[in-house]
């Protein structure tokens, strides 16, 4: 049951080219946005598509895979955990970020 705590699995399309940062000691982080779509029927019987955008970060070897193989529009599956963090912007206003830290990435589609 412990494996199910704070676990996120998403399948979607990458919204922009991955952003890759390399730190002094060679450690890498990749950041992408992932669009997932959900469909429902409204009270008029119309099929409605709802798109959700997710910020995804990956470190180390997972970041290497994203850097080499993931491009804008690519369909991927990710497995990871949900995290929350905050920071103070240039004006001193506290900002909050929710993101998925990916442990695994699976390339889908063509």
Helices and strands as residue ranges (DSSP letters): G 2-4, E 8-14, E 19-22, E 28-41, E 47-59, H 60-69, E 75-88, E 94-107
